[in-house]
């Protein structure tokens, strides 16, 4: 007898419980390790994602809501289900059917049946709580914005509840009289129960679960489709946030296939380990998919910080002279027209100690930080030739509505020793006209920024 044969198989062979046509090597085959690793990997990943979600709600957003409490309940049920799966696999439930029949003691067979019964009650409850968490998340951000979506969420909630009740009843009442056992045909006392087939119950529950996932994850599809002002590229990005549910649907289909194979194949228990891993992945992927939108503020915060650091690093390259070799002004900004508007805005915010978001994420309707008077003049078109002029806010406000008054105001604030050529005077005039237009239109949104603001309103529910 080979030394690779486990002790329990050797004992059963010595006691004569194993038929002669079944090899010991066949009974020793196992896929337990891969199933256990797969189960706990997804549990760990889902736990990390949920912890980040909770961090966002506690630090970046207000206190956790109902959706977070339901997600926490899902995670607790999920961990309990994973523990039961681990025990079931270690007891031999995922080995060949002949191993369960001829090697596992009868009292352990009955124990595994009860543990499987309890595990799938917890599994069904975990999925139900997780789906309610997703509906609560959508509801808290859509109610009051769209009547159609509000009613859709309510209808889906009722449907999920009506689907959960028969799923639980099928498991609870799989045998009459009611029992936690699910006896095999060769078990003593099987004649005392009238039971549904294991595959019939689980295939039915898997089909109902698949329909429930389709109903749940159709909501974000409809939300994305309703954003008419959103470009196709942004819809794809938003879909990446809202649509990990596609993976959940694929896992639900895989579970249904494994249940069918497990019930109507001679070696039915050989598919039980992969089935438990798939069921674990279904809960974990649903929790991850419904937590992904809640992580949006966290990734946006990281993006803004990275943008600020990058802008600061770029601005530090111009700390002495601009590309034309001109000496900069006292604020450290060098007035080079080649610098982008975004870089000027960032440099202004750094010089004044104000906080500014990166230009891609900035809301055009939000008040911007006020730069220094010298910086205002640079941004509004003054040439660096006048960088040393002492301008105060009062003098800036006295710019007249006519070109002559504007030139007079400019002369009044200029140093006494300054002298300008006719060409420079003409240039000054043009600068003042540009200043006047800028001051008058300061609060007028540009056409592009207005559309950007409306788009941000469409997406604002994601970051609440």
C-alpha positions as a printed NumPy array, in Angstrom:
array([[  0.   ,   0.   ,   0.   ],
       [  1.377,   3.383,  -1.022],
       [  2.568,   5.773,   1.659],
       [  0.629,   8.585,  -0.061],
       [ -2.686,   7.058,   0.968],
       [ -4.275,   8.962,   3.908],
       [ -4.777,   7.129,   7.179],
       [ -8.599,   7.235,   7.073],
       [ -8.617,   5.469,   3.685],
       [ -6.178,   2.826,   4.976],
       [ -8.379,   2.238,   8.014],
       [-11.51 ,   1.846,   5.887],
       [ -9.666,  -0.574,   3.599],
       [ -8.447,  -2.668,   6.518],
       [-11.982,  -2.823,   7.915],
       [-13.263,  -4.078,   4.571],
       [-15.55 ,  -1.137,   3.9  ],
       [-14.096,  -0.312,   0.463],
       [-15.207,  -2.466,  -2.523],
       [-12.439,  -4.16 ,  -4.434],
       [-13.256,  -2.375,  -7.71 ],
       [-12.424,   1.059,  -6.223],
       [ -8.753,   1.971,  -6.069],
       [ -7.291,   3.627,  -3.011],
       [ -5.49 ,   6.184,  -5.223],
       [ -8.865,   7.252,  -6.624],
       [-10.261,   7.757,  -3.131],
       [ -7.171,   9.794,  -2.174],
       [ -7.721,  12.366,  -4.936],
       [ -8.603,  15.81 ,  -3.626],
       [ -9.213,  19.386,  -4.779],
       [ -9.675,  20.657,  -1.244],
       [ -6.64 ,  22.962,  -1.085],
       [ -7.488,  25.007,  -4.18 ],
       [-11.104,  25.429,  -3.048],
       [-10.078,  26.613,   0.428],
       [ -7.505,  29.075,  -0.969],
       [-10.055,  30.446,  -3.428],
       [-12.671,  30.93 ,  -0.708],
       [-10.412,  32.807,   1.685],
       [ -8.776,  34.909,  -1.02 ],
       [-12.13 ,  36.386,  -2.034],
       [-13.094,  36.854,   1.635],
       [ -9.881,  38.801,   2.254],
       [-10.349,  40.948,  -0.861],
       [-13.976,  41.756,  -0.013],
       [-12.978,  42.63 ,   3.567],
       [-10.306,  45.07 ,   2.351],
       [-12.732,  46.74 ,  -0.08 ],
       [-15.368,  47.064,   2.642],
       [-12.797,  48.532,   5.051],
       [-11.894,  51.178,   2.446],
       [-15.585,  51.878,   1.933],
       [-16.055,  52.372,   5.67 ],
       [-12.973,  54.616,   5.781],
       [-14.447,  56.834,   3.066],
       [-17.724,  57.167,   4.949],
       [-16.052,  57.916,   8.29 ],
       [-13.362,  60.323,   7.05 ],
       [-14.303,  61.833,   3.698],
       [-18.084,  61.699,   3.997],
       [-20.76 ,  61.888,   6.734],
       [-21.5  ,  59.011,   9.09 ],
       [-22.254,  55.581,   7.581],
       [-25.778,  55.065,   6.297],
       [-28.212,  52.181,   6.051],
       [-26.39 ,  50.763,   3.027],
       [-23.179,  50.49 ,   5.06 ],
       [-24.937,  48.733,   7.933],
       [-26.481,  46.222,   5.517],
       [-23.071,  45.702,   3.912],
       [-21.582,  45.072,   7.367],
       [-24.28 ,  42.456,   8.011],
       [-23.394,  40.887,   4.656],
       [-19.714,  40.715,   5.571],
       [-20.444,  39.029,   8.919],
       [-22.677,  36.435,   7.243],
       [-20.049,  35.975,   4.553],
       [-17.3  ,  35.215,   7.053],
       [-19.579,  32.741,   8.86 ],
       [-20.369,  31.048,   5.536],
       [-16.645,  30.818,   4.658],
       [-15.894,  29.18 ,   8.02 ],
       [-18.62 ,  26.581,   7.457],
       [-17.331,  25.925,   3.93 ],
       [-13.843,  25.344,   5.302],
       [-15.174,  22.852,   7.855],
       [-17.278,  21.037,   5.251],
       [-14.309,  20.647,   2.914],
       [-12.064,  19.382,   5.718],
       [-14.695,  16.794,   6.666],
       [-14.559,  15.33 ,   3.164],
       [-17.715,  16.745,   1.602],
       [-15.829,  17.798,  -1.543],
       [-14.161,  14.425,  -2.195],
       [-15.322,  11.684,  -4.531],
       [-18.788,  10.311,  -3.8  ],
       [-17.298,   6.888,  -3.074],
       [-15.094,   8.457,  -0.404],
       [-18.161,   9.853,   1.396],
       [-20.007,   6.547,   1.109],
       [-17.23 ,   4.143,   2.115],
       [-14.647,   6.128,   4.105],
       [-16.407,   8.923,   6.04 ],
       [-18.129,   7.624,   9.22 ],
       [-21.923,   7.926,   9.238],
       [-21.977,  10.375,  12.142],
       [-19.671,  12.72 ,  10.173],
       [-21.863,  12.355,   7.091],
       [-24.867,  13.508,   9.127],
       [-22.818,  16.389,  10.563],
       [-21.828,  17.587,   7.1  ],
       [-25.474,  17.513,   5.998],
       [-26.511,  19.734,   8.899],
       [-23.574,  22.098,   8.286],
       [-24.484,  22.322,   4.598],
       [-28.08 ,  23.107,   5.584],
       [-26.95 ,  25.938,   7.895],
       [-24.339,  27.237,   5.441],
       [-26.85 ,  27.715,   2.649],
       [-29.346,  29.472,   4.888],
       [-26.543,  31.934,   5.717],
       [-25.482,  32.108,   2.062],
       [-28.976,  33.052,   0.889],
       [-29.326,  35.65 ,   3.659],
       [-25.928,  37.186,   2.887],
       [-26.859,  37.699,  -0.772],
       [-30.215,  39.21 ,   0.192],
       [-28.625,  41.695,   2.612],
       [-25.984,  42.614,   0.058],
       [-28.578,  43.329,  -2.619],
       [-30.592,  45.453,  -0.188],
       [-27.396,  47.372,   0.568],
       [-26.971,  48.149,  -3.117],
       [-30.589,  49.275,  -3.441],
       [-30.194,  51.47 ,  -0.357],
       [-27.104,  53.073,  -1.901],
       [-28.92 ,  53.83 ,  -5.159],
       [-32.049,  54.96 ,  -3.332],
       [-30.28 ,  57.481,  -1.086],
       [-28.794,  59.176,  -4.15 ],
       [-31.684,  58.982,  -6.602],
       [-34.807,  59.656,  -4.506],
       [-35.886,  63.21 ,  -5.232],
       [-33.976,  63.303,  -8.528],
       [-36.028,  60.901, -10.65 ],
       [-39.511,  59.585,  -9.96 ],
       [-39.087,  56.749, -12.449],
       [-35.893,  55.479, -10.826],
       [-37.401,  55.847,  -7.359],
       [-40.292,  53.569,  -8.269],
       [-37.949,  51.167, -10.045],
       [-35.896,  50.761,  -6.873],
       [-39.024,  50.158,  -4.81 ],
       [-40.305,  47.522,  -7.232],
       [-36.922,  45.744,  -7.298],
       [-36.846,  45.779,  -3.475],
       [-40.245,  44.086,  -3.332],
       [-39.159,  41.552,  -5.956],
       [-35.961,  40.653,  -4.098],
       [-37.898,  40.162,  -0.873],
       [-40.502,  37.97 ,  -2.569],
       [-37.668,  35.947,  -4.137],
       [-35.804,  35.562,  -0.827],
       [-38.777,  34.06 ,   1.011],
       [-39.287,  30.984,  -1.242],
       [-35.513,  30.455,  -1.413],
       [-35.393,  30.143,   2.364],
       [-38.537,  27.996,   2.474],
       [-37.104,  25.569,  -0.092],
       [-34.065,  25.007,   2.12 ],
       [-36.001,  24.846,   5.384],
       [-38.727,  22.505,   4.043],
       [-36.597,  20.325,   1.784],
       [-37.691,  17.316,   3.825],
       [-40.926,  16.364,   5.522],
       [-40.799,  16.091,   8.494],
       [-38.503,  19.112,   8.739],
       [-34.886,  18.22 ,   9.422],
       [-31.403,  19.576,   8.931],
       [-30.366,  16.269,   7.366],
       [-30.357,  15.635,   3.653],
       [-30.023,  11.856,   3.691],
       [-28.459,   9.856,   0.878],
       [-30.271,   6.797,  -0.427],
       [-27.805,   4.474,   1.373],
       [-28.078,   6.18 ,   4.782],
       [-29.987,   4.374,   7.565],
       [-33.353,   6.015,   8.279],
       [-33.768,   7.579,   4.858],
       [-37.185,   5.926,   4.611],
       [-38.413,   8.151,   7.448],
       [-38.214,  11.293,   5.279],
       [-39.761,  12.52 ,   2.09 ],
       [-37.193,  14.881,   0.565],
       [-36.697,  16.96 ,  -2.521],
       [-33.57 ,  16.292,  -4.546],
       [-30.603,  18.383,  -3.467],
       [-29.969,  19.491,  -7.079],
       [-33.598,  20.498,  -7.61 ],
       [-33.584,  22.84 ,  -4.613],
       [-30.206,  24.405,  -5.37 ],
       [-30.821,  24.725,  -9.111],
       [-34.093,  26.534,  -8.397],
       [-32.426,  28.851,  -5.892],
       [-29.555,  29.498,  -8.312],
       [-31.976,  30.46 , -11.091],
       [-33.848,  32.836,  -8.752],
       [-30.547,  34.317,  -7.61 ],
       [-29.504,  34.925, -11.221],
       [-32.759,  36.766, -11.972],
       [-32.292,  38.831,  -8.786],
       [-28.793,  39.867,  -9.893],
       [-30.099,  40.871, -13.319],
       [-32.8  ,  43.012, -11.703],
       [-30.332,  44.652,  -9.298],
       [-27.586,  45.486, -11.783],
       [-29.992,  46.71 , -14.452],
       [-30.423,  49.85 , -12.337],
       [-26.916,  51.278, -12.911],
       [-27.243,  50.421, -16.62 ],
       [-30.408,  52.526, -16.778],
       [-28.748,  55.324, -14.79 ],
       [-25.822,  55.528, -17.225],
       [-28.128,  55.388, -20.249],
       [-30.191,  58.279, -18.846],
       [-27.195,  60.654, -18.732],
       [-27.738,  62.166, -22.171],
       [-25.228,  65.015, -21.736],
       [-22.414,  62.621, -20.861],
       [-19.856,  61.771, -23.541],
       [-19.331,  58.155, -24.546],
       [-15.852,  58.086, -23.005],
       [-17.181,  59.273, -19.645],
       [-20.   ,  56.74 , -19.822],
       [-17.389,  54.019, -20.216],
       [-15.492,  55.328, -17.173],
       [-18.698,  55.537, -15.143],
       [-19.6  ,  52.029, -16.27 ],
       [-16.278,  50.772, -14.927],
       [-17.341,  52.121, -11.513],
       [-20.961,  50.992, -11.551],
       [-20.772,  47.808, -13.582],
       [-18.621,  45.208, -11.763],
       [-22.   ,  43.496, -11.408],
       [-21.36 ,  41.915, -14.802],
       [-18.863,  39.631, -13.055],
       [-21.494,  38.766, -10.439],
       [-23.932,  37.7  , -13.147],
       [-21.241,  35.531, -14.766],
       [-20.546,  33.877, -11.393],
       [-24.27 ,  33.219, -10.871],
       [-24.397,  31.438, -14.224],
       [-21.321,  29.372, -13.307],
       [-22.962,  28.355, -10.017],
       [-26.091,  27.194, -11.834],
       [-23.971,  25.069, -14.182],
       [-22.055,  23.474, -11.292],
       [-25.261,  22.681,  -9.398],
       [-26.681,  20.905, -12.462],
       [-23.462,  18.951, -12.964],
       [-23.24 ,  18.074,  -9.278],
       [-26.761,  16.655,  -9.107],
       [-26.975,  14.701, -12.318],
       [-23.44 ,  13.279, -12.463],
       [-22.612,   9.92 , -10.816],
       [-19.731,  11.462,  -8.867],
       [-21.871,  14.358,  -7.609],
       [-19.794,  15.386,  -4.577],
       [-16.666,  15.929,  -6.712],
       [-18.178,  19.259,  -7.839],
       [-19.061,  20.351,  -4.311],
       [-15.71 ,  22.034,  -3.525],
       [-15.71 ,  24.227,  -6.668],
       [-19.398,  24.959,  -5.983],
       [-18.604,  26.287,  -2.501],
       [-15.775,  28.402,  -3.953],
       [-18.156,  29.824,  -6.578],
       [-20.787,  30.587,  -3.952],
       [-18.163,  32.362,  -1.858],
       [-17.061,  34.324,  -4.924],
       [-20.682,  35.271,  -5.636],
       [-21.146,  36.87 ,  -2.216],
       [-17.719,  38.51 ,  -2.294],
       [-18.029,  39.872,  -5.818],
       [-21.504,  41.255,  -5.079],
       [-20.152,  43.041,  -1.998],
       [-17.195,  44.397,  -3.999],
       [-19.385,  45.47 ,  -6.923],
       [-21.756,  47.383,  -4.648],
       [-18.881,  48.961,  -2.683],
       [-17.019,  50.22 ,  -5.768],
       [-19.199,  53.354,  -6.298],
       [-18.745,  54.283,  -2.631],
       [-14.941,  54.361,  -3.16 ],
       [-15.234,  57.074,  -5.824],
       [-14.465,  59.965,  -3.402],
       [-11.334,  58.146,  -2.221],
       [ -9.924,  57.733,  -5.726],
       [-10.874,  61.309,  -6.583],
       [ -9.01 ,  62.537,  -3.499],
       [ -5.914,  60.54 ,  -4.501],
       [ -6.144,  61.957,  -8.023],
       [ -6.305,  65.532,  -6.73 ],
       [ -3.331,  65.057,  -4.438],
       [ -1.3  ,  63.527,  -7.248],
       [ -2.292,  66.428,  -9.496],
       [ -1.202,  69.01 ,  -6.934],
       [  2.154,  67.345,  -6.433],
       [  2.715,  67.104, -10.174],
       [  1.793,  70.755, -10.686],
       [  4.081,  71.843,  -7.856],
       [  6.934,  69.81 ,  -9.322],
       [  6.393,  71.371, -12.743],
       [  6.156,  74.891, -11.329],
       [  9.401,  74.479,  -9.37 ],
       [ 11.298,  74.178, -12.656],
       [ 10.667,  77.865, -13.353],
       [ 12.029,  79.237, -10.083],
       [ 14.621,  81.616, -11.573],
       [ 13.91 ,  82.726, -15.148],
       [ 11.328,  82.189, -17.836],
       [ 12.112,  80.87 , -21.285],
       [ 12.751,  84.429, -22.59 ],
       [ 15.283,  85.108, -19.866],
       [ 13.17 ,  87.809, -18.184],
       [ 13.441,  88.303, -14.442],
       [ 10.294,  87.308, -12.572],
       [  8.181,  89.417, -10.239],
       [  8.311,  89.462,  -6.486],
       [  5.715,  86.679,  -6.125],
       [  7.97 ,  84.203,  -7.862],
       [  5.779,  83.963, -10.947],
       [  7.43 ,  84.849, -14.219],
       [  4.587,  86.001, -16.387],
       [  5.613,  83.921, -19.413],
       [  2.792,  83.662, -21.918],
       [  3.953,  80.137, -22.736],
       [  2.775,  78.903, -19.329],
       [ -0.642,  77.241, -19.427],
       [ -3.671,  78.699, -17.658],
       [ -3.797,  75.655, -15.398],
       [ -0.16 ,  76.122, -14.365],
       [ -0.772,  79.818, -13.607],
       [ -3.772,  78.977, -11.49 ],
       [ -1.806,  76.367,  -9.573],
       [  1.131,  78.682,  -9.039],
       [ -1.199,  81.445,  -7.863],
       [ -2.826,  79.113,  -5.323],
       [  0.578,  78.05 ,  -4.014],
       [  1.809,  81.666,  -3.651],
       [ -1.311,  82.763,  -1.77 ],
       [ -1.599,  79.63 ,   0.379],
       [ -5.039,  78.876,  -1.028],
       [ -6.271,  75.437,  -1.895],
       [ -6.976,  74.703,  -5.553],
       [ -8.1  ,  71.522,  -7.183],
       [ -6.546,  70.291, -10.401],
       [ -8.048,  71.876, -13.497],
       [ -9.801,  68.752, -14.756],
       [-11.905,  68.314, -11.609],
       [-12.533,  71.966, -10.769],
       [-16.161,  73.045, -10.639],
       [-16.566,  76.224, -12.679],
       [-19.412,  77.404, -10.442],
       [-17.317,  77.253,  -7.249],
       [-15.61 ,  80.483,  -6.083],
       [-11.907,  80.456,  -6.834],
       [ -9.226,  81.438,  -4.396],
       [ -8.206,  85.093,  -4.751],
       [ -4.6  ,  85.598,  -5.83 ],
       [ -2.464,  88.559,  -4.836],
       [ -3.053,  91.932,  -6.68 ],
       [  0.232,  91.492,  -8.527],
       [ -0.82 ,  87.981,  -9.614],
       [ -4.234,  89.238, -10.752],
       [ -2.619,  91.693, -13.085],
       [ -0.347,  89.059, -14.558],
       [ -3.23 ,  86.645, -15.188],
       [ -5.405,  89.385, -16.693],
       [ -2.922,  90.321, -19.388],
       [ -0.286,  92.705, -17.931],
       [  3.12 ,  92.197, -19.484],
       [  6.037,  91.233, -17.25 ],
       [  7.566,  94.619, -18.258],
       [  5.421,  96.165, -15.501],
       [  6.156,  93.453, -12.921],
       [  7.775,  95.915, -10.5  ],
       [  4.856,  98.395, -10.413],
       [  3.124,  98.783,  -7.093],
       [ -0.548,  98.074,  -7.758],
       [ -3.149,  98.138,  -5.022],
       [ -6.723,  96.957,  -5.081],
       [ -8.121, 100.475,  -4.953],
       [ -6.193, 101.547,  -8.034],
       [ -7.35 ,  98.459,  -9.885],
       [-10.982,  99.186,  -9.04 ],
       [-10.683, 102.759, -10.363],
       [-10.119, 101.596, -13.953],
       [-12.469, 103.85 , -15.938],
       [-15.044, 102.654, -18.426],
       [-13.404, 104.66 , -21.223],
       [ -9.99 , 104.063, -22.711],
       [ -8.724, 107.532, -21.738],
       [ -9.694, 107.083, -18.089],
       [ -8.075, 103.656, -18.067],
       [ -4.797, 105.09 , -19.327],
       [ -4.985, 107.839, -16.703],
       [ -5.552, 105.295, -13.955],
       [ -2.564, 103.313, -15.167],
       [ -0.384, 106.435, -15.129],
       [ -1.576, 107.343, -11.627],
       [ -0.339, 104.089, -10.119],
       [  2.908, 103.95 , -12.13 ],
       [  6.228, 104.907, -10.493],
       [  7.341, 108.529, -11.119],
       [ 10.63 , 107.442, -12.675],
       [  8.989, 105.176, -15.224],
       [  9.047, 106.233, -18.854],
       [  7.218, 104.498, -21.681],
       [  7.536, 104.551, -25.413],
       [  4.486, 105.181, -27.629],
       [  4.505, 101.476, -28.459],
       [  4.443, 100.593, -24.765],
       [  1.622, 103.111, -24.146],
       [ -0.473, 101.515, -26.864],
       [  0.268,  98.139, -25.351],
       [ -0.833,  99.424, -21.953],
       [ -4.104, 100.613, -23.465],
       [ -4.803,  97.232, -24.914],
       [ -4.   ,  95.606, -21.588],
       [ -6.516,  97.875, -19.83 ],
       [ -9.237,  97.082, -22.345],
       [ -8.529,  93.39 , -21.78 ],
       [ -8.642,  93.996, -18.012],
       [-12.   ,  95.73 , -18.234],
       [-13.507,  92.896, -20.27 ],
       [-12.097,  90.352, -17.833],
       [-13.476,  92.204, -14.796],
       [-16.921,  92.604, -16.332],
       [-17.125,  88.937, -17.388],
       [-15.513,  87.546, -14.283],
       [-18.666,  85.829, -13.054],
       [-20.007,  84.845, -16.469],
       [-19.555,  81.099, -17.074],
       [-18.078,  80.022, -20.355],
       [-20.2  ,  77.8  , -22.575],
       [-17.925,  74.811, -22.062],
       [-17.763,  75.223, -18.271],
       [-21.562,  75.471, -18.072],
       [-21.949,  72.097, -19.729],
       [-19.239,  70.704, -17.473],
       [-21.153,  71.966, -14.43 ],
       [-24.364,  70.294, -15.585],
       [-22.517,  67.06 , -16.185],
       [-21.04 ,  67.235, -12.685],
       [-24.567,  67.66 , -11.304],
       [-25.554,  64.469, -13.097],
       [-22.681,  62.593, -11.465],
       [-22.756,  64.278,  -8.055],
       [-24.822,  61.463,  -6.507],
       [-21.821,  59.15 ,  -6.848],
       [-19.73 ,  61.153,  -4.412],
       [-22.361,  61.909,  -1.772]])
